[in-house]
């Protein structure tokens, strides 16, 4: 059963949402930072644009937590880029974050569309 602890503040909710989007994007394979941002933008129908100033601190935080691993490789345009991949621990975190997100969506839906 998902943890029903309420979100403590707006920053935690936004940071957790970005973390979940990054982890979700990497479940299909390693990507460099720019590729992660592009995938989020494309998969959101161009509605979500993750700025560099938010993306890279999040990637570094996720790596410190052991949810991502990284290595330097040559990108598709032959430039050195740091590629991030999901770890086993990151996969577990993604499942937890998705459960919490589903609970939050259900709670908000209940407020917006109360049973009559």
N, C-alpha and C positions, 0 to 999 in steps of 0.2 A: 504494500500500500504506500503511495507517495507520502512524503512528509508534508503535513498540513500547516507547517509553520508559515505565518504570513510574511510577505515581503516586507522587510524593515524600512526600506526607503526607495525612492525613485532611482538612485544611482545603482543600487543592488539589482533592481529589476532590469535596468537598461544594460548594465554590464553583463548580467547573467544571460540576457537575450542575445547580445553580441557573441558571447562565448559559445552559446548553443548553435548559433548560425555558423560560426567558424568550424566547430567540431562536426556539425552536420555536413558541411561542404567537403570536409576532408575524409569523410567515411568512404568516398569512392576513389581515393587515391591522393598521393602527395601533390601539393601545389606550392608555388611561390606566393608571396604576399599579394602581388598585383593580380595573380590568377584567382586567389580567394576572393578579393574584392570584386573582380569581374563576374565571378560565378554568383555571388550574392546578389549583385545588381541584376544580372540576367534572369536569375531564377525568381526574383521578386517582381518581374515585369517592369523593371527599371525604376521601381518605387524606393528601394533601399540603396543608398550609396554610402559605403563605409569609407570614411576619410582616413588618410594615412595616419593622422594624429590619434586616431582611435584604434585602428587596426594593429599597428605594430606593437604598441604597449600591451594589447590583448594577447597577441601571439607570444610575446615574451613571458607574460604572466602564465599563460596556459602551458608553456614549455617548462617554466619553473615548477609548476604544480605536477609535472610528469604526465600531463594529458597529451602533449605533443612532443615529437622528437624532430630534429632538423638536420639537414646536411646541405653543404654547398654543392651546386651542380651548374652546368651550363643550361641556360634557358633555351626556348625554341628560337630566339633571335641571337643565340650564341653569346649571351652575356652571363657573367657569374650571378647566380641568384640563390638565396637560401630557400630550400624546399622544406615544407612542414608536412608531417604525416601524423596520423592519429595513432596513439599507443593503445594497448589493451586497457589500461586505466582510463584513457580518454574515451574509449568506447563505452565503458561503464558509466562514466560521467555524462556522456551524451544521453544514454537511456534515462538516467536520473533527471536530467534537465528537461527532457521531452515529457516525462511524467508530470513534473511540476508545471510545465507550460500547459499541458492538457488540463490540469486541475484549475489553473488560472483562467484559461479560456472558458471552461465550464462555469466558474464562479461569475465571470463578467457576463456571460450569456444569460445566467440566471437573473442577474440584476436588470439587464436590458430587456429580457423577455420573461417576466415572472409568470408562473402558472396562474391561471385565472380560475 
